[in-house]
Amino acid sequence: MGIAYLGAAMAAFMAGIGSAVGIGIAGRSATGVLSEKPERYGQLFLQVVLPGTQGFYGFVIAFFAMRTIDQFVKAEALDVRTALAILAGCLPIAFAGMLSAIHQGKTCSAGILMTAKRPEMAVKAGVLYAAMVEVYAVLGFLISLLILSAMKVPGATAAV
């Protein structure tokens, strides 16, 4: 069970750490801009919080992994092979979430600095460029979700 729970923990912690770092990077840039231009708060808020989505993706996958573990434990079918499969299923969002959140924070930081000088570009370049980085976190989330969803508990009947 420890191996399987390691996967769930990695999904939550690595994506969460990436989000915390990414928000920190963007937040430092925003506080610098807001010290001079507090009226830009609304434009900058989305760019600061955007790297936080990866932490939520990791949390959701950790929840799904723990649910999957519970189903296998109840069926007395959790062996090392299945535990390794659960761990492997959690890795895409763990790594994609962590790395994309950090890089999204850097992208948002650049967008924040640009918004300070050219506020009309806040959404066009600031948010849209950051959303391009988000795509890879979403892909990691989807792969993890598909892997965990594809795991079949022996003896389980299909839901009607």
C-alpha positions as CSV (number, residue, x, y, z in Angstrom):
1,M,0.0,0.0,0.0
2,G,2.9,2.3,0.7
3,I,4.0,2.3,-3.0
4,A,0.5,3.2,-4.1
5,Y,0.1,5.9,-1.5
6,L,3.5,7.3,-2.6
7,G,2.0,8.0,-6.0
8,A,-1.0,9.8,-4.5
9,A,1.3,11.9,-2.3
10,M,3.6,12.7,-5.2
11,A,0.7,13.9,-7.3
12,A,-0.5,16.2,-4.5
13,F,2.8,17.4,-3.2
14,M,4.8,17.9,-6.4
15,A,1.9,19.8,-8.2
16,G,1.3,21.7,-5.0
17,I,4.9,22.7,-4.6
18,G,5.0,23.8,-8.3
19,S,1.9,25.9,-7.7
20,A,3.3,27.5,-4.6
21,V,6.6,28.4,-6.4
22,G,4.7,29.7,-9.5
23,I,2.4,31.8,-7.5
24,G,5.4,33.1,-5.5
25,I,7.2,34.1,-8.6
26,A,4.1,35.9,-10.1
27,G,3.2,37.4,-6.7
28,R,6.6,39.0,-6.3
29,S,6.3,40.7,-9.7
30,A,2.7,41.8,-8.9
31,T,3.6,43.4,-5.6
32,G,6.3,45.4,-7.2
33,V,3.9,46.7,-9.9
34,L,1.1,47.3,-7.4
35,S,3.4,49.4,-5.1
36,E,3.6,51.9,-8.0
37,K,0.2,51.2,-9.7
38,P,-2.4,49.9,-7.3
39,E,-5.2,50.4,-9.8
40,R,-3.8,47.4,-11.8
41,Y,-4.8,44.9,-9.1
42,G,-7.8,43.5,-11.1
43,Q,-5.6,43.0,-14.2
44,L,-2.9,41.3,-12.3
45,F,-4.9,39.0,-10.0
46,L,-5.6,36.3,-12.6
47,Q,-2.0,36.2,-13.7
48,V,-0.9,35.7,-10.0
49,V,-3.4,32.9,-9.3
50,L,-3.1,31.1,-12.6
51,P,-0.1,28.9,-11.6
52,G,-2.3,27.6,-8.7
53,T,-4.4,25.4,-10.9
54,Q,-1.8,22.7,-11.1
55,G,-2.0,22.2,-7.3
56,F,-5.7,21.5,-7.7
57,Y,-5.1,19.0,-10.6
58,G,-2.6,17.2,-8.3
59,F,-5.1,17.1,-5.5
60,V,-7.9,15.6,-7.7
61,I,-5.5,12.9,-9.0
62,A,-4.4,12.1,-5.4
63,F,-8.1,11.8,-4.5
64,F,-8.7,9.4,-7.4
65,A,-5.6,7.4,-6.6
66,M,-6.7,7.0,-3.0
67,R,-10.2,5.9,-4.1
68,T,-8.6,3.4,-6.5
69,I,-6.3,2.1,-3.7
70,D,-9.3,1.7,-1.4
71,Q,-11.2,-0.3,-4.1
72,F,-8.2,-2.7,-4.6
73,V,-7.8,-3.1,-0.8
74,K,-11.4,-3.9,-0.3
75,A,-11.2,-6.5,-3.0
76,E,-8.0,-7.8,-1.4
77,A,-6.3,-7.4,-4.8
78,L,-3.6,-4.8,-4.1
79,D,-0.3,-6.4,-5.0
80,V,3.1,-4.8,-5.8
81,R,2.3,-4.7,-9.5
82,T,-1.0,-2.8,-9.0
83,A,0.7,-0.5,-6.5
84,L,3.4,0.3,-9.0
85,A,0.7,0.9,-11.7
86,I,-1.0,3.4,-9.4
87,L,2.3,5.1,-8.7
88,A,3.0,5.3,-12.4
89,G,-0.5,6.7,-13.0
90,C,0.2,9.6,-10.6
91,L,3.5,10.6,-12.1
92,P,2.3,12.5,-15.2
93,I,0.5,15.1,-13.1
94,A,3.2,15.1,-10.5
95,F,5.9,16.1,-12.9
96,A,3.8,18.1,-15.5
97,G,2.0,19.9,-12.7
98,M,5.2,20.9,-10.8
99,L,7.2,22.0,-13.8
100,S,4.4,23.7,-15.7
101,A,3.3,25.7,-12.6
102,I,6.9,27.0,-12.1
103,H,7.2,27.9,-15.7
104,Q,3.7,29.4,-15.8
105,G,4.7,31.5,-12.8
106,K,7.6,32.9,-14.8
107,T,5.4,33.5,-17.8
108,C,2.8,35.3,-15.6
109,S,5.6,37.3,-14.0
110,A,6.7,38.5,-17.4
111,G,3.0,39.3,-18.3
112,I,2.6,41.2,-15.1
113,L,5.7,43.4,-15.9
114,M,4.3,44.0,-19.4
115,T,0.9,44.9,-18.0
116,A,2.5,47.6,-15.9
117,K,3.7,49.4,-19.0
118,R,1.0,48.3,-21.5
119,P,-2.2,47.4,-19.6
120,E,-4.2,46.7,-22.8
121,M,-1.9,43.7,-23.3
122,A,-2.8,42.0,-20.0
123,V,-5.1,39.4,-21.5
124,K,-3.6,39.2,-24.9
125,A,-0.1,38.4,-23.9
126,G,-0.1,38.0,-20.1
127,V,-3.0,35.5,-19.7
128,L,-2.9,33.8,-23.1
129,Y,0.8,33.0,-23.0
130,A,0.4,31.6,-19.5
131,A,-2.6,29.5,-20.7
132,M,-0.3,27.9,-23.3
133,V,1.8,26.6,-20.5
134,E,-1.3,25.4,-18.7
135,V,-2.1,23.0,-21.6
136,Y,0.8,20.7,-20.5
137,A,-0.5,20.5,-16.9
138,V,-4.0,19.6,-18.4
139,L,-2.4,16.9,-20.5
140,G,-0.6,15.5,-17.5
141,F,-3.8,15.6,-15.5
142,L,-5.8,13.8,-18.3
143,I,-3.1,11.1,-18.7
144,S,-3.1,10.4,-14.9
145,L,-6.9,10.4,-14.8
146,L,-7.1,8.0,-17.8
147,I,-4.6,5.6,-16.3
148,L,-6.3,5.5,-12.9
149,S,-9.7,5.2,-14.5
150,A,-8.6,2.3,-16.7
151,M,-7.6,0.2,-13.7
152,K,-10.0,-2.6,-13.1
153,V,-10.6,-4.2,-9.8
154,P,-10.8,-8.0,-10.1
155,G,-14.3,-9.3,-9.4
156,A,-15.9,-5.8,-9.7
157,T,-19.1,-5.5,-11.7
158,A,-19.6,-2.7,-14.2
159,A,-21.8,0.1,-13.0
160,V,-25.2,0.4,-14.7
